[in-house]
Amino acid sequence: MRISITYDYELFFGDITGSVENCIIRPTEDLIELGKRTGAKFTFFVDVGYLKKLKEYPELDQDLQIVSNQISELIRLGHACELHIHPHWEDSFYENGKWHMVVDRYKLSDFETENAEKIIEEYYNILLETSGVKPTCYRAGGWCLQPFRYEKIFQKLNLKLDSTSFNGGQNRAGNYYYDFTDLPKKESWQFSNDFCNEDKSGKIIEIPIASQKYSPLFFWKLFVLGRLNPEAHKPIGNGYPMPSPGLRKEMLTKGKLLCSSVDGYFVTKLEKSLKEYTSRNWRKLVFIGHPKANTKFALKELEKFILKHQKKHSFVTLPSLINEES
Ligand SMILES: [Zn+2]
């Protein structure tokens, strides 16, 4: 199995976004060290709207420099830095020492298609300029990429792989919209104008993020551990997510189908996805994570997971999966 651990490299988008040091730089340094110890290569989906906005404020030049330097270091170490777009940065601003997130236009589909294409191209170029490497992979911010109207611009920029979807996922609350309840039951497929549907003549490949149902008990444990042992279980990032109405209640009463994640206590369920994929003879597995949501516990458990499985499976970047025969 080729396992790709991917991290969305970004601040929080709630009222408090957290600091660049705590949400991005320090937790990514921990991952760099983990990569050095284990040989695993990671993929970082860089929230390029943040870079664009940093460039607009001279007083934030130092933040821009430390993020740019870290992206260069990630590339130098053989990790991948790929394109992640949260277009609400277009409307967001920095004032009185903090970011103000304006999330009314949270998804690309909230923009005219022509403007959305411009955003994709502009952000692609900013990332290319920063990392020195042409991005080939895409993940939509907040998993929101429907309806998909971007085949033309993906092809123009040679974006070959999307990893936005996850089987069974669905969210229509607040500013979110995605529906992945009817994906092909495959590890990957080609698509053209709808990444949720296979088109064998399509030029873009979809590799969904692994997903699984987490029980209410799981979420109770997650919340209780955070209270009882914050040193191990409290995320390193010091911000708050964009509100997702009703989510917490749903988690604690019904459980929830979510991406298979390396964040925090979710790391304890990686084995479950690996077993499931192995039993289907699938050979590509994508996990998601966020530096901002990393915990000491998760780092330790992830290292154990990688060391345990690296003889049989390899931990590789997402772009390296593009030309694989399945
Ligand atoms: Zn994101």
py3Dmol code that shows the C-alpha trace and the ligand (Angstrom):
import py3Dmol

protein = """\
ATOM      1  CA  MET A   1       0.000   0.000   0.000  1.00  0.00           C
ATOM      2  CA  ARG A   2       1.144   3.523  -0.814  1.00  0.00           C
ATOM      3  CA  ILE A   3      -0.007   5.705   2.082  1.00  0.00           C
ATOM      4  CA  SER A   4      -0.167   9.484   1.684  1.00  0.00           C
ATOM      5  CA  ILE A   5      -0.459  11.524   4.849  1.00  0.00           C
ATOM      6  CA  THR A   6      -1.675  14.976   3.842  1.00  0.00           C
ATOM      7  CA  TYR A   7      -1.841  18.102   6.006  1.00  0.00           C
ATOM      8  CA  ASP A   8      -3.924  21.194   5.303  1.00  0.00           C
ATOM      9  CA  TYR A   9      -1.416  23.920   6.154  1.00  0.00           C
ATOM     10  CA  GLU A  10      -3.517  26.809   7.468  1.00  0.00           C
ATOM     11  CA  LEU A  11      -4.750  28.985  10.336  1.00  0.00           C
ATOM     12  CA  PHE A  12      -8.180  28.546  11.947  1.00  0.00           C
ATOM     13  CA  PHE A  13     -11.104  30.379  10.331  1.00  0.00           C
ATOM     14  CA  GLY A  14     -13.256  31.198  13.354  1.00  0.00           C
ATOM     15  CA  ASP A  15     -13.302  34.389  15.439  1.00  0.00           C
ATOM     16  CA  ILE A  16      -9.804  33.612  16.693  1.00  0.00           C
ATOM     17  CA  THR A  17      -7.515  32.388  13.921  1.00  0.00           C
ATOM     18  CA  GLY A  18      -4.592  31.543  16.200  1.00  0.00           C
ATOM     19  CA  SER A  19      -0.985  32.569  15.628  1.00  0.00           C
ATOM     20  CA  VAL A  20       1.160  31.521  12.697  1.00  0.00           C
ATOM     21  CA  GLU A  21       3.713  30.069  15.145  1.00  0.00           C
ATOM     22  CA  ASN A  22       1.233  27.827  16.965  1.00  0.00           C
ATOM     23  CA  CYS A  23      -1.052  26.866  14.061  1.00  0.00           C
ATOM     24  CA  ILE A  24       1.518  26.414  11.319  1.00  0.00           C
ATOM     25  CA  ILE A  25       5.220  26.804  12.080  1.00  0.00           C
ATOM     26  CA  ARG A  26       5.757  24.856  15.331  1.00  0.00           C
ATOM     27  CA  PRO A  27       3.492  21.881  14.623  1.00  0.00           C
ATOM     28  CA  THR A  28       4.975  21.589  11.111  1.00  0.00           C
ATOM     29  CA  GLU A  29       8.465  21.600  12.633  1.00  0.00           C
ATOM     30  CA  ASP A  30       7.351  18.617  14.727  1.00  0.00           C
ATOM     31  CA  LEU A  31       6.264  16.870  11.512  1.00  0.00           C
ATOM     32  CA  ILE A  32       9.567  17.699   9.817  1.00  0.00           C
ATOM     33  CA  GLU A  33      11.369  16.007  12.712  1.00  0.00           C
ATOM     34  CA  LEU A  34       9.006  13.040  12.551  1.00  0.00           C
ATOM     35  CA  GLY A  35       9.748  12.778   8.820  1.00  0.00           C
ATOM     36  CA  LYS A  36      13.488  12.818   9.516  1.00  0.00           C
ATOM     37  CA  ARG A  37      13.186  10.071  12.147  1.00  0.00           C
ATOM     38  CA  THR A  38      10.981   7.770  10.068  1.00  0.00           C
ATOM     39  CA  GLY A  39      11.770   8.627   6.439  1.00  0.00           C
ATOM     40  CA  ALA A  40       8.059   9.277   5.789  1.00  0.00           C
ATOM     41  CA  LYS A  41       7.242  11.963   3.208  1.00  0.00           C
ATOM     42  CA  PHE A  42       4.198  14.165   3.779  1.00  0.00           C
ATOM     43  CA  THR A  43       2.041  16.360   1.571  1.00  0.00           C
ATOM     44  CA  PHE A  44       1.142  19.876   2.725  1.00  0.00           C
ATOM     45  CA  PHE A  45      -1.900  21.502   1.156  1.00  0.00           C
ATOM     46  CA  VAL A  46      -0.896  25.142   1.468  1.00  0.00           C
ATOM     47  CA  ASP A  47      -3.737  27.588   2.068  1.00  0.00           C
ATOM     48  CA  VAL A  48      -2.507  30.025  -0.567  1.00  0.00           C
ATOM     49  CA  GLY A  49      -5.124  32.713   0.149  1.00  0.00           C
ATOM     50  CA  TYR A  50      -3.277  33.298   3.419  1.00  0.00           C
ATOM     51  CA  LEU A  51      -0.001  33.899   1.543  1.00  0.00           C
ATOM     52  CA  LYS A  52      -1.774  36.279  -0.823  1.00  0.00           C
ATOM     53  CA  LYS A  53      -3.183  38.290   2.094  1.00  0.00           C
ATOM     54  CA  LEU A  54       0.136  38.349   3.982  1.00  0.00           C
ATOM     55  CA  LYS A  55       1.667  40.036   0.936  1.00  0.00           C
ATOM     56  CA  GLU A  56      -0.917  42.826   1.188  1.00  0.00           C
ATOM     57  CA  TYR A  57       0.124  43.904   4.696  1.00  0.00           C
ATOM     58  CA  PRO A  58       3.709  45.196   5.088  1.00  0.00           C
ATOM     59  CA  GLU A  59       3.410  44.827   8.883  1.00  0.00           C
ATOM     60  CA  LEU A  60       2.983  41.075   8.378  1.00  0.00           C
ATOM     61  CA  ASP A  61       6.104  40.658   6.281  1.00  0.00           C
ATOM     62  CA  GLN A  62       7.798  38.638   8.997  1.00  0.00           C
ATOM     63  CA  ASP A  63       4.936  36.107   9.028  1.00  0.00           C
ATOM     64  CA  LEU A  64       5.203  35.846   5.234  1.00  0.00           C
ATOM     65  CA  GLN A  65       8.932  35.218   5.497  1.00  0.00           C
ATOM     66  CA  ILE A  66       8.720  32.443   8.092  1.00  0.00           C
ATOM     67  CA  VAL A  67       5.961  30.647   6.182  1.00  0.00           C
ATOM     68  CA  SER A  68       7.816  31.000   2.856  1.00  0.00           C
ATOM     69  CA  ASN A  69      11.024  29.723   4.458  1.00  0.00           C
ATOM     70  CA  GLN A  70       9.241  26.729   5.922  1.00  0.00           C
ATOM     71  CA  ILE A  71       7.670  25.873   2.554  1.00  0.00           C
ATOM     72  CA  SER A  72      11.151  25.977   0.978  1.00  0.00           C
ATOM     73  CA  GLU A  73      12.472  23.705   3.698  1.00  0.00           C
ATOM     74  CA  LEU A  74       9.625  21.208   3.204  1.00  0.00           C
ATOM     75  CA  ILE A  75      10.435  21.032  -0.515  1.00  0.00           C
ATOM     76  CA  ARG A  76      14.148  20.638   0.190  1.00  0.00           C
ATOM     77  CA  LEU A  77      13.377  17.687   2.481  1.00  0.00           C
ATOM     78  CA  GLY A  78      11.304  15.901  -0.184  1.00  0.00           C
ATOM     79  CA  HIS A  79       7.827  16.688   1.122  1.00  0.00           C
ATOM     80  CA  ALA A  80       5.207  18.038  -1.295  1.00  0.00           C
ATOM     81  CA  CYS A  81       3.504  21.451  -1.122  1.00  0.00           C
ATOM     82  CA  GLU A  82       0.262  21.447  -3.089  1.00  0.00           C
ATOM     83  CA  LEU A  83      -2.651  23.753  -3.837  1.00  0.00           C
ATOM     84  CA  HIS A  84      -5.367  24.329  -1.225  1.00  0.00           C
ATOM     85  CA  ILE A  85      -7.884  27.113  -1.785  1.00  0.00           C
ATOM     86  CA  HIS A  86     -10.084  28.816   0.782  1.00  0.00           C
ATOM     87  CA  PRO A  87     -11.469  31.617  -1.381  1.00  0.00           C
ATOM     88  CA  HIS A  88     -12.989  33.469   1.589  1.00  0.00           C
ATOM     89  CA  TRP A  89      -9.553  35.050   1.995  1.00  0.00           C
ATOM     90  CA  GLU A  90     -10.641  37.295  -0.901  1.00  0.00           C
ATOM     91  CA  ASP A  91     -13.042  39.069   1.471  1.00  0.00           C
ATOM     92  CA  SER A  92     -11.101  38.721   4.739  1.00  0.00           C
ATOM     93  CA  PHE A  93      -8.861  41.409   6.228  1.00  0.00           C
ATOM     94  CA  TYR A  94      -6.359  42.225   8.979  1.00  0.00           C
ATOM     95  CA  GLU A  95      -7.161  44.998  11.429  1.00  0.00           C
ATOM     96  CA  ASN A  96      -6.142  45.941  14.970  1.00  0.00           C
ATOM     97  CA  GLY A  97      -3.667  43.100  15.202  1.00  0.00           C
ATOM     98  CA  LYS A  98      -6.003  40.287  14.121  1.00  0.00           C
ATOM     99  CA  TRP A  99      -7.530  38.580  11.111  1.00  0.00           C
ATOM    100  CA  HIS A 100     -11.225  39.093  10.449  1.00  0.00           C
ATOM    101  CA  MET A 101     -12.596  36.131   8.552  1.00  0.00           C
ATOM    102  CA  VAL A 102     -15.468  37.011   6.229  1.00  0.00           C
ATOM    103  CA  VAL A 103     -16.901  33.673   5.241  1.00  0.00           C
ATOM    104  CA  ASP A 104     -20.074  34.585   3.296  1.00  0.00           C
ATOM    105  CA  ARG A 105     -18.284  33.484   0.136  1.00  0.00           C
ATOM    106  CA  TYR A 106     -16.698  30.365   1.603  1.00  0.00           C
ATOM    107  CA  LYS A 107     -16.687  28.152  -1.515  1.00  0.00           C
ATOM    108  CA  LEU A 108     -15.457  28.629  -5.086  1.00  0.00           C
ATOM    109  CA  SER A 109     -19.036  28.070  -6.238  1.00  0.00           C
ATOM    110  CA  ASP A 110     -20.001  31.277  -4.358  1.00  0.00           C
ATOM    111  CA  PHE A 111     -18.031  33.141  -7.047  1.00  0.00           C
ATOM    112  CA  GLU A 112     -18.803  33.551 -10.750  1.00  0.00           C
ATOM    113  CA  THR A 113     -17.023  30.748 -12.588  1.00  0.00           C
ATOM    114  CA  GLU A 114     -14.768  33.213 -14.386  1.00  0.00           C
ATOM    115  CA  ASN A 115     -13.684  34.761 -11.076  1.00  0.00           C
ATOM    116  CA  ALA A 116     -13.197  31.343  -9.520  1.00  0.00           C
ATOM    117  CA  GLU A 117     -10.900  30.414 -12.420  1.00  0.00           C
ATOM    118  CA  LYS A 118      -8.915  33.595 -11.850  1.00  0.00           C
ATOM    119  CA  ILE A 119      -8.569  32.734  -8.166  1.00  0.00           C
ATOM    120  CA  ILE A 120      -7.345  29.218  -8.972  1.00  0.00           C
ATOM    121  CA  GLU A 121      -4.774  30.549 -11.452  1.00  0.00           C
ATOM    122  CA  GLU A 122      -3.590  33.384  -9.225  1.00  0.00           C
ATOM    123  CA  TYR A 123      -3.211  31.132  -6.168  1.00  0.00           C
ATOM    124  CA  TYR A 124      -1.451  28.478  -8.280  1.00  0.00           C
ATOM    125  CA  ASN A 125       1.093  31.094  -9.359  1.00  0.00           C
ATOM    126  CA  ILE A 126       1.654  32.363  -5.811  1.00  0.00           C
ATOM    127  CA  LEU A 127       2.370  28.826  -4.622  1.00  0.00           C
ATOM    128  CA  LEU A 128       4.672  28.159  -7.580  1.00  0.00           C
ATOM    129  CA  GLU A 129       6.578  31.360  -6.860  1.00  0.00           C
ATOM    130  CA  THR A 130       6.890  30.435  -3.175  1.00  0.00           C
ATOM    131  CA  SER A 131       7.811  26.766  -3.449  1.00  0.00           C
ATOM    132  CA  GLY A 132       9.600  26.770  -6.812  1.00  0.00           C
ATOM    133  CA  VAL A 133       7.710  23.603  -7.755  1.00  0.00           C
ATOM    134  CA  LYS A 134       4.670  23.381 -10.046  1.00  0.00           C
ATOM    135  CA  PRO A 135       1.712  22.131  -8.001  1.00  0.00           C
ATOM    136  CA  THR A 136      -0.038  19.101  -9.507  1.00  0.00           C
ATOM    137  CA  CYS A 137      -2.527  18.254  -6.733  1.00  0.00           C
ATOM    138  CA  TYR A 138      -5.566  20.093  -5.423  1.00  0.00           C
ATOM    139  CA  ARG A 139      -7.755  20.012  -2.334  1.00  0.00           C
ATOM    140  CA  ALA A 140     -10.702  22.354  -1.897  1.00  0.00           C
ATOM    141  CA  GLY A 141     -11.031  24.296   1.348  1.00  0.00           C
ATOM    142  CA  GLY A 142     -13.703  22.797   3.614  1.00  0.00           C
ATOM    143  CA  TRP A 143     -14.169  19.959   1.057  1.00  0.00           C
ATOM    144  CA  CYS A 144     -16.408  22.338  -0.932  1.00  0.00           C
ATOM    145  CA  LEU A 145     -15.821  21.905  -4.672  1.00  0.00           C
ATOM    146  CA  GLN A 146     -19.316  21.219  -5.949  1.00  0.00           C
ATOM    147  CA  PRO A 147     -20.554  21.834  -8.499  1.00  0.00           C
ATOM    148  CA  PHE A 148     -17.199  21.278 -10.217  1.00  0.00           C
ATOM    149  CA  ARG A 149     -16.859  23.841 -13.021  1.00  0.00           C
ATOM    150  CA  TYR A 150     -13.092  23.964 -13.211  1.00  0.00           C
ATOM    151  CA  GLU A 151     -12.042  21.259 -15.654  1.00  0.00           C
ATOM    152  CA  LYS A 152     -10.712  23.824 -18.127  1.00  0.00           C
ATOM    153  CA  ILE A 153      -8.513  25.682 -15.663  1.00  0.00           C
ATOM    154  CA  PHE A 154      -7.278  22.448 -14.041  1.00  0.00           C
ATOM    155  CA  GLN A 155      -6.142  21.278 -17.476  1.00  0.00           C
ATOM    156  CA  LYS A 156      -4.546  24.616 -18.350  1.00  0.00           C
ATOM    157  CA  LEU A 157      -2.505  24.557 -15.133  1.00  0.00           C
ATOM    158  CA  ASN A 158      -1.806  20.837 -15.417  1.00  0.00           C
ATOM    159  CA  LEU A 159      -3.454  20.072 -12.084  1.00  0.00           C
ATOM    160  CA  LYS A 160      -3.667  16.310 -12.414  1.00  0.00           C
ATOM    161  CA  LEU A 161      -5.004  15.058  -9.126  1.00  0.00           C
ATOM    162  CA  ASP A 162      -7.781  16.116  -6.794  1.00  0.00           C
ATOM    163  CA  SER A 163      -8.099  14.805  -3.260  1.00  0.00           C
ATOM    164  CA  THR A 164     -11.135  16.657  -1.916  1.00  0.00           C
ATOM    165  CA  SER A 165     -13.787  13.969  -1.626  1.00  0.00           C
ATOM    166  CA  PHE A 166     -14.324  11.309   1.034  1.00  0.00           C
ATOM    167  CA  ASN A 167     -16.753   8.464   0.700  1.00  0.00           C
ATOM    168  CA  GLY A 168     -20.066   9.042   2.474  1.00  0.00           C
ATOM    169  CA  GLY A 169     -19.326  12.638   3.486  1.00  0.00           C
ATOM    170  CA  GLN A 170     -22.130  15.165   3.439  1.00  0.00           C
ATOM    171  CA  ASN A 171     -22.560  18.640   4.915  1.00  0.00           C
ATOM    172  CA  ARG A 172     -25.064  21.371   4.127  1.00  0.00           C
ATOM    173  CA  ALA A 173     -24.782  23.253   7.401  1.00  0.00           C
ATOM    174  CA  GLY A 174     -23.809  26.917   7.547  1.00  0.00           C
ATOM    175  CA  ASN A 175     -21.532  27.942   4.672  1.00  0.00           C
ATOM    176  CA  TYR A 176     -20.609  24.379   3.825  1.00  0.00           C
ATOM    177  CA  TYR A 177     -21.859  22.408   0.910  1.00  0.00           C
ATOM    178  CA  TYR A 178     -20.627  19.010  -0.118  1.00  0.00           C
ATOM    179  CA  ASP A 179     -22.237  15.682  -0.886  1.00  0.00           C
ATOM    180  CA  PHE A 180     -20.077  12.594  -1.343  1.00  0.00           C
ATOM    181  CA  THR A 181     -22.743  10.010  -0.603  1.00  0.00           C
ATOM    182  CA  ASP A 182     -22.574   8.514  -4.068  1.00  0.00           C
ATOM    183  CA  LEU A 183     -18.878   8.226  -4.940  1.00  0.00           C
ATOM    184  CA  PRO A 184     -17.464   5.348  -6.985  1.00  0.00           C
ATOM    185  CA  LYS A 185     -16.391   2.629  -4.540  1.00  0.00           C
ATOM    186  CA  LYS A 186     -12.820   2.701  -5.759  1.00  0.00           C
ATOM    187  CA  GLU A 187      -9.425   3.825  -4.498  1.00  0.00           C
ATOM    188  CA  SER A 188      -9.148   6.271  -7.424  1.00  0.00           C
ATOM    189  CA  TRP A 189     -10.751   7.140 -10.745  1.00  0.00           C
ATOM    190  CA  GLN A 190     -10.458   9.493 -13.717  1.00  0.00           C
ATOM    191  CA  PHE A 191     -12.960  12.336 -14.079  1.00  0.00           C
ATOM    192  CA  SER A 192     -13.721  15.289 -16.313  1.00  0.00           C
ATOM    193  CA  ASN A 193     -16.510  17.672 -15.257  1.00  0.00           C
ATOM    194  CA  ASP A 194     -17.632  16.029 -12.001  1.00  0.00           C
ATOM    195  CA  PHE A 195     -15.056  14.638  -9.611  1.00  0.00           C
ATOM    196  CA  CYS A 196     -17.700  12.461  -7.948  1.00  0.00           C
ATOM    197  CA  ASN A 197     -18.284  10.533 -11.164  1.00  0.00           C
ATOM    198  CA  GLU A 198     -15.897   8.360 -13.095  1.00  0.00           C
ATOM    199  CA  ASP A 199     -15.166   9.301 -16.700  1.00  0.00           C
ATOM    200  CA  LYS A 200     -12.557   6.942 -18.089  1.00  0.00           C
ATOM    201  CA  SER A 201     -11.569   9.474 -20.742  1.00  0.00           C
ATOM    202  CA  GLY A 202     -11.197  12.247 -18.127  1.00  0.00           C
ATOM    203  CA  LYS A 203      -7.762  13.784 -17.664  1.00  0.00           C
ATOM    204  CA  ILE A 204      -7.897  14.385 -13.903  1.00  0.00           C
ATOM    205  CA  ILE A 205      -7.590  11.697 -11.247  1.00  0.00           C
ATOM    206  CA  GLU A 206      -9.595  11.688  -8.012  1.00  0.00           C
ATOM    207  CA  ILE A 207      -8.080   9.951  -5.014  1.00  0.00           C
ATOM    208  CA  PRO A 208     -10.582  10.336  -2.178  1.00  0.00           C
ATOM    209  CA  ILE A 209      -9.490  10.785   1.407  1.00  0.00           C
ATOM    210  CA  ALA A 210     -10.209   7.637   3.416  1.00  0.00           C
ATOM    211  CA  SER A 211     -13.263   7.932   5.650  1.00  0.00           C
ATOM    212  CA  GLN A 212     -14.982   6.054   8.430  1.00  0.00           C
ATOM    213  CA  LYS A 213     -17.843   6.288  10.887  1.00  0.00           C
ATOM    214  CA  TYR A 214     -16.764   7.411  14.368  1.00  0.00           C
ATOM    215  CA  SER A 215     -19.052   6.342  17.217  1.00  0.00           C
ATOM    216  CA  PRO A 216     -20.540   8.652  19.880  1.00  0.00           C
ATOM    217  CA  LEU A 217     -18.292   6.890  22.407  1.00  0.00           C
ATOM    218  CA  PHE A 218     -15.274   7.904  20.339  1.00  0.00           C
ATOM    219  CA  PHE A 219     -16.289  11.575  20.514  1.00  0.00           C
ATOM    220  CA  TRP A 220     -17.027  11.385  24.255  1.00  0.00           C
ATOM    221  CA  LYS A 221     -13.523   9.992  24.793  1.00  0.00           C
ATOM    222  CA  LEU A 222     -12.043  12.683  22.566  1.00  0.00           C
ATOM    223  CA  PHE A 223     -13.721  15.514  24.471  1.00  0.00           C
ATOM    224  CA  VAL A 224     -13.083  14.024  27.930  1.00  0.00           C
ATOM    225  CA  LEU A 225      -9.400  13.330  27.245  1.00  0.00           C
ATOM    226  CA  GLY A 226      -8.928  16.948  26.133  1.00  0.00           C
ATOM    227  CA  ARG A 227     -10.233  18.054  29.550  1.00  0.00           C
ATOM    228  CA  LEU A 228      -8.441  15.454  31.684  1.00  0.00           C
ATOM    229  CA  ASN A 229      -5.057  15.550  30.021  1.00  0.00           C
ATOM    230  CA  PRO A 230      -4.727  18.746  28.002  1.00  0.00           C
ATOM    231  CA  GLU A 231      -0.929  18.453  27.931  1.00  0.00           C
ATOM    232  CA  ALA A 232      -1.200  15.388  25.675  1.00  0.00           C
ATOM    233  CA  HIS A 233      -4.551  15.946  23.991  1.00  0.00           C
ATOM    234  CA  LYS A 234      -5.017  19.667  23.499  1.00  0.00           C
ATOM    235  CA  PRO A 235      -4.260  20.831  19.947  1.00  0.00           C
ATOM    236  CA  ILE A 236      -1.112  22.884  19.460  1.00  0.00           C
ATOM    237  CA  GLY A 237      -3.026  25.453  17.381  1.00  0.00           C
ATOM    238  CA  ASN A 238      -4.526  28.301  19.428  1.00  0.00           C
ATOM    239  CA  GLY A 239      -7.557  29.261  17.344  1.00  0.00           C
ATOM    240  CA  TYR A 240     -11.175  28.259  16.760  1.00  0.00           C
ATOM    241  CA  PRO A 241     -12.782  26.706  13.681  1.00  0.00           C
ATOM    242  CA  MET A 242     -15.553  28.301  11.688  1.00  0.00           C
ATOM    243  CA  PRO A 243     -18.793  27.332  13.472  1.00  0.00           C
ATOM    244  CA  SER A 244     -20.493  24.225  12.108  1.00  0.00           C
ATOM    245  CA  PRO A 245     -24.053  24.311  13.456  1.00  0.00           C
ATOM    246  CA  GLY A 246     -25.208  21.159  15.248  1.00  0.00           C
ATOM    247  CA  LEU A 247     -22.008  19.226  14.626  1.00  0.00           C
ATOM    248  CA  ARG A 248     -20.935  18.676  18.225  1.00  0.00           C
ATOM    249  CA  LYS A 249     -24.360  17.450  19.283  1.00  0.00           C
ATOM    250  CA  GLU A 250     -24.546  15.078  16.331  1.00  0.00           C
ATOM    251  CA  MET A 251     -21.122  13.663  17.163  1.00  0.00           C
ATOM    252  CA  LEU A 252     -22.008  12.973  20.788  1.00  0.00           C
ATOM    253  CA  THR A 253     -25.446  11.478  20.120  1.00  0.00           C
ATOM    254  CA  LYS A 254     -25.322   9.749  16.743  1.00  0.00           C
ATOM    255  CA  GLY A 255     -21.642   9.602  15.863  1.00  0.00           C
ATOM    256  CA  LYS A 256     -20.388  10.907  12.548  1.00  0.00           C
ATOM    257  CA  LEU A 257     -18.855   9.753   9.317  1.00  0.00           C
ATOM    258  CA  LEU A 258     -15.695  11.808   8.761  1.00  0.00           C
ATOM    259  CA  CYS A 259     -12.349  11.623   7.010  1.00  0.00           C
ATOM    260  CA  SER A 260      -9.761   9.244   8.413  1.00  0.00           C
ATOM    261  CA  SER A 261      -7.538  11.705  10.147  1.00  0.00           C
ATOM    262  CA  VAL A 262      -4.126  11.831  11.789  1.00  0.00           C
ATOM    263  CA  ASP A 263      -5.290  14.727  14.000  1.00  0.00           C
ATOM    264  CA  GLY A 264      -5.480  14.305  17.770  1.00  0.00           C
ATOM    265  CA  TYR A 265      -7.362  11.276  19.051  1.00  0.00           C
ATOM    266  CA  PHE A 266      -8.502  10.376  15.498  1.00  0.00           C
ATOM    267  CA  VAL A 267      -5.034   8.872  15.042  1.00  0.00           C
ATOM    268  CA  THR A 268      -6.192   5.831  17.049  1.00  0.00           C
ATOM    269  CA  LYS A 269      -8.476   4.857  14.149  1.00  0.00           C
ATOM    270  CA  LEU A 270      -5.901   4.788  11.343  1.00  0.00           C
ATOM    271  CA  GLU A 271      -5.517   1.029  11.691  1.00  0.00           C
ATOM    272  CA  LYS A 272      -9.192   0.578  10.914  1.00  0.00           C
ATOM    273  CA  SER A 273      -8.850   2.278   7.514  1.00  0.00           C
ATOM    274  CA  LEU A 274      -5.640   0.448   6.716  1.00  0.00           C
ATOM    275  CA  LYS A 275      -7.318  -2.904   7.462  1.00  0.00           C
ATOM    276  CA  GLU A 276     -10.320  -2.014   5.344  1.00  0.00           C
ATOM    277  CA  TYR A 277      -8.223  -0.918   2.348  1.00  0.00           C
ATOM    278  CA  THR A 278      -5.974  -3.975   2.680  1.00  0.00           C
ATOM    279  CA  SER A 279      -8.973  -6.304   2.689  1.00  0.00           C
ATOM    280  CA  ARG A 280     -10.181  -4.702  -0.574  1.00  0.00           C
ATOM    281  CA  ASN A 281      -6.735  -5.035  -2.129  1.00  0.00           C
ATOM    282  CA  TRP A 282      -6.621  -1.263  -2.647  1.00  0.00           C
ATOM    283  CA  ARG A 283      -3.151   0.168  -3.005  1.00  0.00           C
ATOM    284  CA  LYS A 284      -3.518   3.894  -2.414  1.00  0.00           C
ATOM    285  CA  LEU A 285      -4.615   5.323   0.929  1.00  0.00           C
ATOM    286  CA  VAL A 286      -4.930   9.020   1.769  1.00  0.00           C
ATOM    287  CA  PHE A 287      -5.178  10.349   5.335  1.00  0.00           C
ATOM    288  CA  ILE A 288      -5.886  13.978   6.190  1.00  0.00           C
ATOM    289  CA  GLY A 289      -4.528  16.121   9.007  1.00  0.00           C
ATOM    290  CA  HIS A 290      -3.858  19.699  10.021  1.00  0.00           C
ATOM    291  CA  PRO A 291      -0.685  20.948  11.750  1.00  0.00           C
ATOM    292  CA  LYS A 292      -2.948  23.228  13.831  1.00  0.00           C
ATOM    293  CA  ALA A 293      -4.896  20.239  15.186  1.00  0.00           C
ATOM    294  CA  ASN A 294      -1.885  18.139  16.063  1.00  0.00           C
ATOM    295  CA  THR A 295      -1.371  17.002  19.646  1.00  0.00           C
ATOM    296  CA  LYS A 296       1.562  15.422  21.484  1.00  0.00           C
ATOM    297  CA  PHE A 297      -0.460  12.232  21.704  1.00  0.00           C
ATOM    298  CA  ALA A 298      -1.150  12.207  17.944  1.00  0.00           C
ATOM    299  CA  LEU A 299       2.509  12.749  17.055  1.00  0.00           C
ATOM    300  CA  LYS A 300       3.595   9.871  19.236  1.00  0.00           C
ATOM    301  CA  GLU A 301       0.884   7.527  17.935  1.00  0.00           C
ATOM    302  CA  LEU A 302       1.534   8.488  14.307  1.00  0.00           C
ATOM    303  CA  GLU A 303       5.204   7.701  14.722  1.00  0.00           C
ATOM    304  CA  LYS A 304       4.324   4.277  16.141  1.00  0.00           C
ATOM    305  CA  PHE A 305       1.934   3.687  13.236  1.00  0.00           C
ATOM    306  CA  ILE A 306       4.557   4.584  10.620  1.00  0.00           C
ATOM    307  CA  LEU A 307       7.302   2.508  12.265  1.00  0.00           C
ATOM    308  CA  LYS A 308       4.970  -0.460  12.632  1.00  0.00           C
ATOM    309  CA  HIS A 309       3.900  -0.467   8.981  1.00  0.00           C
ATOM    310  CA  GLN A 310       6.802   0.930   7.010  1.00  0.00           C
ATOM    311  CA  LYS A 311       8.278  -2.456   6.121  1.00  0.00           C
ATOM    312  CA  LYS A 312       5.091  -3.482   4.359  1.00  0.00           C
ATOM    313  CA  HIS A 313       3.722  -0.126   3.223  1.00  0.00           C
ATOM    314  CA  SER A 314       5.357   3.069   2.059  1.00  0.00           C
ATOM    315  CA  PHE A 315       4.607   6.601   3.253  1.00  0.00           C
ATOM    316  CA  VAL A 316       4.820   8.781   0.168  1.00  0.00           C
ATOM    317  CA  THR A 317       3.715  12.164  -1.178  1.00  0.00           C
ATOM    318  CA  LEU A 318       0.472  12.551  -3.082  1.00  0.00           C
ATOM    319  CA  PRO A 319       2.074  13.673  -6.388  1.00  0.00           C
ATOM    320  CA  SER A 320       4.045  10.423  -6.391  1.00  0.00           C
ATOM    321  CA  LEU A 321       0.721   8.539  -6.731  1.00  0.00           C
ATOM    322  CA  ILE A 322      -0.253  10.254  -9.973  1.00  0.00           C
ATOM    323  CA  ASN A 323       1.347   7.861 -12.396  1.00  0.00           C
ATOM    324  CA  GLU A 324       0.777   4.692 -10.420  1.00  0.00           C
ATOM    325  CA  GLU A 325      -0.932   1.779 -12.054  1.00  0.00           C
ATOM    326  CA  SER A 326      -3.724   0.651  -9.791  1.00  0.00           C
TER     327      SER A 326
END
"""
ligand_1 = """\
1
ZN
Zn -8.412 24.002 4.670
"""
view = py3Dmol.view(width=600, height=400)
view.addModel(protein, "pdb")
view.setStyle({"model": 0}, {"cartoon": {"style": "trace"}})
view.addModel(ligand_1, "xyz")
view.setStyle({"model": 1}, {"stick": {}})
view.zoomTo()
view.show()
